[in-house]
């Protein structure tokens, strides 16, 4: 038996003979000791603190855990297992400070929490000083409108083309979110122009009145570009070509082939066909499938012009059929082809994620 296993066994026996108050007091004293000695501790000593503290976390009352989270949240050398346990707590009073501030939470932990916990947990992650594209994508995927606004307002959050597409798709009818999108310096001009083209008049007025630096200038430039597009018809075309390939871009035979492969459950072939039809890099589509990003795949299906029964087949062949099918249908029905096509265009406009970025999505 290793010394650490022996310690945990002895500790378990001792904890069984003490009250919750006594265990809370033990955790408090241990935490205070760690904080006063942390800079001088070697890695194996920190690991020992971590073993004991993590064991105590599951045995103390709520107030002790809240105190522990507040004490360790911003500490650069906080014990990893203990911090992860606090971040995974269903109690947002315990998890919130850690999710907002702890530099010890890696992307893999944050992605797992963002994909499985409450909107309160997502809101806490959304205001972290820095967010990678992978974490931001998962936050946006699961966020309600309030959290979407919060993460869009975070200048330290990096957005992939897919994450930005989801945000812009929600912004065309929401004034506050549209202003936040327009306020971000990393949003391409083409994306802002596309948002303004399809936004409600109320949204356009709100963006036009925004006093944030640079927003009015970008708004004026985008609206001028849109006016020129409307005023200048194509020189030699019977009808204006759509800015983004829509459902008509794919031949009926190609769509039938996609649906047939989906019916047969040929996941790889479905991914390849969907990439060709939507003109999205196949690596990006694979990343969405591995992430289980049903909402983003619905975007691709809608842009390809698939009716719900066929889109449902594609989703089943790629990410499975788990979840509330009625809710999934409602989301697909509410998604307009224009919003989906805009999102697909944004994906094409921006540089695809590097391999390390794909790994963060997995």
C-alpha positions as CSV (number, residue, x, y, z in Angstrom):
1,X,0.0,0.0,0.0
2,X,1.4,3.4,-1.0
3,X,1.8,6.1,1.7
4,X,-0.9,8.2,0.0
5,X,-3.4,5.3,0.0
6,X,-2.6,4.6,3.7
7,X,-3.1,8.3,4.5
8,X,-6.5,8.3,2.8
9,X,-7.5,5.1,4.5
10,X,-6.6,6.5,7.9
11,X,-8.3,9.8,7.1
12,X,-11.5,8.0,6.1
13,X,-11.6,6.3,9.4
14,X,-11.0,9.5,11.3
15,X,-13.7,11.4,9.3
16,X,-16.3,8.7,10.1
17,X,-15.8,9.4,13.8
18,X,-16.1,13.2,13.6
19,X,-19.0,15.7,13.1
20,X,-19.6,17.9,10.1
21,X,-18.5,20.9,12.1
22,X,-15.3,19.3,13.1
23,X,-14.6,18.3,9.5
24,X,-15.3,21.9,8.4
25,X,-12.9,23.2,11.0
26,X,-10.3,20.7,9.9
27,X,-10.7,21.9,6.2
28,X,-10.5,25.5,7.3
29,X,-7.2,25.0,9.2
30,X,-5.8,22.9,6.4
31,X,-6.6,25.6,3.8
32,X,-5.1,28.3,5.9
33,X,-2.0,26.3,6.3
34,X,-1.8,25.7,2.6
35,X,-2.3,29.4,1.8
36,X,0.5,30.5,4.1
37,X,3.0,27.9,2.9
38,X,2.0,27.5,-0.8
39,X,5.0,29.3,-2.3
40,X,7.5,27.1,-0.4
41,X,5.7,23.8,-1.1
42,X,7.1,21.2,-3.5
43,X,4.8,19.5,-6.0
44,X,4.5,16.4,-4.0
45,X,3.5,18.4,-0.9
46,X,0.8,20.2,-2.9
47,X,-0.4,16.8,-4.1
48,X,-0.7,15.6,-0.5
49,X,-2.7,18.7,0.5
50,X,-4.9,18.0,-2.6
51,X,-5.5,14.4,-1.5
52,X,-6.7,15.4,1.9
53,X,-8.7,18.5,0.9
54,X,-10.4,16.6,-1.9
55,X,-11.4,13.9,0.6
56,X,-12.8,16.5,2.9
57,X,-14.8,18.4,0.2
58,X,-17.4,15.6,0.1
59,X,-17.9,15.5,3.9
60,X,-18.4,19.1,5.0
61,X,-21.4,21.5,5.0
62,X,-22.2,24.1,2.3
63,X,-20.8,27.1,4.1
64,X,-17.4,25.4,4.4
65,X,-17.3,24.7,0.7
66,X,-18.3,28.3,-0.2
67,X,-15.5,29.6,2.0
68,X,-13.0,27.1,0.4
69,X,-14.0,28.2,-3.1
70,X,-13.6,31.9,-2.3
71,X,-10.2,31.2,-0.7
72,X,-8.8,29.1,-3.6
73,X,-10.6,30.7,-6.6
74,X,-7.8,33.1,-7.7
75,X,-4.8,31.2,-6.2
76,X,-2.3,30.3,-9.0
77,X,-1.2,27.1,-7.3
78,X,-4.4,25.8,-5.9
79,X,-4.7,22.0,-5.7
80,X,-6.0,20.8,-9.0
81,X,-8.4,18.0,-7.9
82,X,-9.9,20.2,-5.2
83,X,-10.4,23.0,-7.6
84,X,-12.0,20.7,-10.2
85,X,-14.4,19.3,-7.5
86,X,-15.5,22.8,-6.5
87,X,-16.0,23.8,-10.2
88,X,-18.2,20.8,-10.8
89,X,-20.4,21.5,-7.8
90,X,-24.1,21.8,-8.7
91,X,-24.2,24.6,-6.2
92,X,-23.4,27.8,-8.0
93,X,-22.4,29.6,-4.8
94,X,-19.6,27.0,-4.5
95,X,-18.7,26.7,-8.1
96,X,-19.2,30.3,-9.3
97,X,-16.0,32.0,-7.9
98,X,-13.8,29.1,-9.1
99,X,-15.3,29.1,-12.6
100,X,-14.9,32.9,-12.8
101,X,-11.4,33.3,-11.6
102,X,-9.4,30.1,-11.1
103,X,-6.4,29.8,-13.5
104,X,-6.1,26.1,-12.5
105,X,-9.1,25.0,-14.5
106,X,-8.0,23.7,-17.9
107,X,-10.1,23.8,-21.1
108,X,-11.1,20.2,-20.8
109,X,-12.6,20.8,-17.4
110,X,-14.3,24.0,-18.5
111,X,-15.8,22.3,-21.6
112,X,-17.1,19.4,-19.5
113,X,-18.8,21.8,-17.0
114,X,-20.2,24.1,-19.8
115,X,-21.7,21.1,-21.5
116,X,-23.4,19.7,-18.5
117,X,-24.2,22.3,-15.9
118,X,-26.7,25.2,-15.4
119,X,-26.9,28.6,-17.0
120,X,-25.4,30.0,-13.8
121,X,-22.3,27.9,-14.4
122,X,-22.2,29.1,-18.0
123,X,-22.5,32.7,-16.9
124,X,-19.6,32.3,-14.5
125,X,-17.4,30.8,-17.2
126,X,-18.5,33.5,-19.7
127,X,-16.8,36.3,-17.7
128,X,-13.4,34.6,-17.2
129,X,-10.5,36.9,-18.2
130,X,-9.6,34.6,-21.1
131,X,-11.6,32.0,-23.0
132,X,-10.2,29.8,-25.8
133,X,-12.3,29.2,-28.9
134,X,-13.1,25.7,-27.8
135,X,-14.5,26.8,-24.5
136,X,-16.4,29.8,-26.0
137,X,-18.0,27.5,-28.6
138,X,-19.4,25.1,-26.0
139,X,-20.6,28.1,-23.8
140,X,-22.4,29.6,-26.8
141,X,-23.8,26.2,-27.9
142,X,-25.6,25.7,-24.5
143,X,-26.2,29.4,-23.5
144,X,-29.5,31.2,-23.2
145,X,-29.7,34.8,-24.5
146,X,-28.5,36.3,-21.3
147,X,-25.4,34.2,-21.2
148,X,-24.8,34.8,-24.9
149,X,-24.8,38.5,-24.3
150,X,-22.4,38.1,-21.4
151,X,-19.8,36.0,-23.3
152,X,-20.1,38.3,-26.4
153,X,-19.3,41.3,-24.1
154,X,-16.2,39.6,-22.8
155,X,-13.2,41.0,-24.8
156,X,-11.1,38.1,-23.5
157,X,-13.3,35.5,-25.2
158,X,-12.0,34.1,-28.5
159,X,-14.7,33.1,-31.0
160,X,-14.4,30.5,-33.8
161,X,-16.3,31.0,-37.0
162,X,-18.9,28.6,-35.8
163,X,-19.3,30.2,-32.4
164,X,-19.6,33.7,-34.0
165,X,-22.1,32.3,-36.5
166,X,-24.3,31.1,-33.6
167,X,-24.1,34.5,-31.8
168,X,-24.9,36.5,-34.9
169,X,-27.8,34.2,-35.7
170,X,-29.3,35.2,-32.4
171,X,-28.5,38.9,-32.8
172,X,-30.5,39.7,-35.8
173,X,-33.6,40.2,-33.6
174,X,-32.0,41.2,-30.3
175,X,-30.9,44.8,-30.0
176,X,-28.5,44.4,-27.0
177,X,-26.7,41.4,-28.5
178,X,-26.4,43.1,-31.9
179,X,-24.7,46.1,-30.3
180,X,-22.3,43.8,-28.5
181,X,-21.5,42.1,-31.7
182,X,-20.9,45.4,-33.4
183,X,-18.7,46.5,-30.5
184,X,-16.2,43.6,-30.9
185,X,-13.1,44.5,-32.9
186,X,-12.6,40.9,-34.0
187,X,-15.9,40.7,-35.9
188,X,-15.2,40.9,-39.7
189,X,-16.8,43.8,-41.6
190,X,-18.6,41.3,-43.8
191,X,-20.2,39.7,-40.8
192,X,-21.5,43.0,-39.5
193,X,-22.9,43.9,-42.9
194,X,-24.6,40.6,-43.1
195,X,-26.1,41.1,-39.6
196,X,-27.4,44.6,-40.5
197,X,-28.8,43.4,-43.8
198,X,-31.2,40.9,-42.1
199,X,-31.7,42.7,-38.7
200,X,-34.9,44.3,-37.7
201,X,-35.2,48.1,-38.1
202,X,-35.1,48.4,-34.3
203,X,-31.8,46.5,-34.1
204,X,-30.3,48.8,-36.8
205,X,-31.4,51.9,-35.0
206,X,-29.9,50.7,-31.7
207,X,-26.6,49.9,-33.4
208,X,-26.6,53.3,-35.1
209,X,-27.1,55.1,-31.7
210,X,-24.3,53.1,-29.9
211,X,-21.6,55.3,-28.4
212,X,-19.0,52.6,-28.1
213,X,-15.7,53.5,-29.8
214,X,-15.7,52.6,-33.5
215,X,-19.2,51.2,-33.7
216,X,-20.8,54.2,-35.4
217,X,-18.0,54.3,-38.0
218,X,-18.3,50.6,-38.7
219,X,-22.1,50.9,-38.9
220,X,-21.9,53.7,-41.4
221,X,-19.4,51.8,-43.5
222,X,-21.6,48.7,-43.4
223,X,-24.8,50.5,-44.3
224,X,-23.0,52.3,-47.2
225,X,-21.8,49.0,-48.5
226,X,-25.3,47.6,-48.3
227,X,-26.7,50.6,-50.2
228,X,-24.1,50.2,-53.0
229,X,-25.0,46.5,-53.2
230,X,-28.7,47.3,-53.6
231,X,-28.1,50.2,-56.1
232,X,-25.7,48.3,-58.4
233,X,-27.3,45.2,-60.1
234,X,-25.0,42.6,-61.7
235,X,-23.8,43.7,-65.1
236,X,-24.7,40.5,-67.0
237,X,-27.1,38.3,-65.1
238,X,-30.8,37.8,-65.4
239,X,-31.2,37.9,-61.6
240,X,-29.0,38.8,-58.7
241,X,-27.0,35.8,-57.4
242,X,-27.4,35.1,-53.7
243,X,-24.6,36.3,-51.5
244,X,-24.5,32.9,-49.8
245,X,-25.2,29.6,-51.6
246,X,-28.7,28.6,-50.4
247,X,-30.7,25.4,-50.9
248,X,-30.5,25.8,-54.7
249,X,-26.7,25.5,-54.6
250,X,-27.0,21.7,-54.2
251,X,-28.5,19.5,-56.9
252,X,-31.5,17.3,-56.0
253,X,-29.4,14.3,-56.8
254,X,-26.7,15.4,-54.4
255,X,-29.2,16.0,-51.6
256,X,-30.8,12.6,-52.2
257,X,-27.4,11.0,-52.0
258,X,-26.8,12.7,-48.6
259,X,-30.2,11.5,-47.3
260,X,-29.6,8.0,-48.5
261,X,-26.2,7.8,-46.7
262,X,-27.8,9.2,-43.6
263,X,-30.5,6.5,-43.8
264,X,-27.8,3.8,-44.0
265,X,-26.0,5.3,-41.0
266,X,-22.8,5.9,-43.0
267,X,-21.4,8.6,-40.7
268,X,-18.2,9.4,-42.6
269,X,-19.9,9.6,-45.9
270,X,-22.6,11.9,-44.5
271,X,-19.9,14.2,-43.1
272,X,-18.2,14.3,-46.5
273,X,-21.4,15.0,-48.4
274,X,-22.5,17.7,-46.0
275,X,-19.1,19.4,-46.3
276,X,-19.3,19.4,-50.1
277,X,-22.9,20.7,-50.2
278,X,-22.4,23.5,-47.8
279,X,-18.8,24.3,-48.9
280,X,-17.6,24.1,-45.4
281,X,-14.1,22.4,-44.7
282,X,-14.6,18.8,-44.0
283,X,-12.4,19.1,-41.0
284,X,-14.7,21.7,-39.5
285,X,-17.8,19.4,-40.0
286,X,-15.9,16.5,-38.4
287,X,-15.1,18.7,-35.4
288,X,-18.7,19.6,-35.0
289,X,-19.7,16.0,-35.1
290,X,-17.1,14.9,-32.6
291,X,-18.2,17.8,-30.3
292,X,-21.8,16.6,-30.6
293,X,-22.8,20.1,-31.7
294,X,-26.3,19.4,-32.9
295,X,-27.3,23.0,-33.1
296,X,-24.4,23.8,-35.5
297,X,-25.2,20.8,-37.6
298,X,-28.8,21.9,-37.8
299,X,-27.4,25.2,-39.2
300,X,-25.6,23.3,-42.0
301,X,-28.7,21.1,-42.7
302,X,-30.9,24.2,-43.0
303,X,-28.4,26.0,-45.2
304,X,-28.4,22.9,-47.4
305,X,-32.2,23.1,-47.8
306,X,-33.1,19.9,-46.0
307,X,-36.6,19.4,-44.7
308,X,-36.9,18.3,-41.1
309,X,-37.3,14.5,-41.7
310,X,-34.1,14.5,-43.8
311,X,-32.3,16.8,-41.3
312,X,-33.3,14.5,-38.5
313,X,-31.7,11.6,-40.4
314,X,-28.5,13.5,-40.8
315,X,-28.4,14.4,-37.1
316,X,-29.1,10.7,-36.1
317,X,-26.3,9.5,-38.4
318,X,-23.8,12.0,-37.0
319,X,-24.5,13.0,-33.4
320,X,-27.2,10.5,-32.4
321,X,-30.8,11.1,-31.4
322,X,-30.4,11.8,-27.7
323,X,-32.3,14.7,-26.2
324,X,-35.8,16.2,-26.5
325,X,-36.9,15.5,-30.1
326,X,-39.7,18.0,-29.9
327,X,-37.4,20.7,-28.7
328,X,-34.9,19.8,-31.5
329,X,-37.7,20.1,-34.1
330,X,-38.8,23.5,-32.7
331,X,-35.3,24.8,-32.9
332,X,-35.0,23.6,-36.5
333,X,-38.4,25.1,-37.5
334,X,-37.4,28.5,-35.9
335,X,-34.1,28.6,-37.7
336,X,-34.5,30.6,-40.9
337,X,-32.6,29.6,-44.1
338,X,-31.2,33.2,-44.2
339,X,-29.8,32.9,-40.7
340,X,-28.3,29.5,-41.4
341,X,-26.8,30.7,-44.7
342,X,-25.2,33.7,-43.0
343,X,-23.7,31.5,-40.4
344,X,-22.2,29.2,-43.0
345,X,-20.8,32.2,-44.8
346,X,-19.1,33.3,-41.6
347,X,-17.5,29.9,-41.2
348,X,-16.1,30.2,-44.7
349,X,-14.9,33.8,-44.2
350,X,-12.8,33.0,-41.1
351,X,-9.7,30.8,-41.0
352,X,-10.5,27.3,-40.0
353,X,-9.2,26.3,-36.5
354,X,-5.8,24.8,-36.2
355,X,-5.5,21.1,-35.2
356,X,-5.0,22.2,-31.6
357,X,-8.2,24.2,-31.9
358,X,-10.0,21.0,-33.1
359,X,-8.7,19.1,-30.1
360,X,-10.2,21.7,-27.8
361,X,-13.6,21.1,-29.4
362,X,-13.5,17.4,-28.8
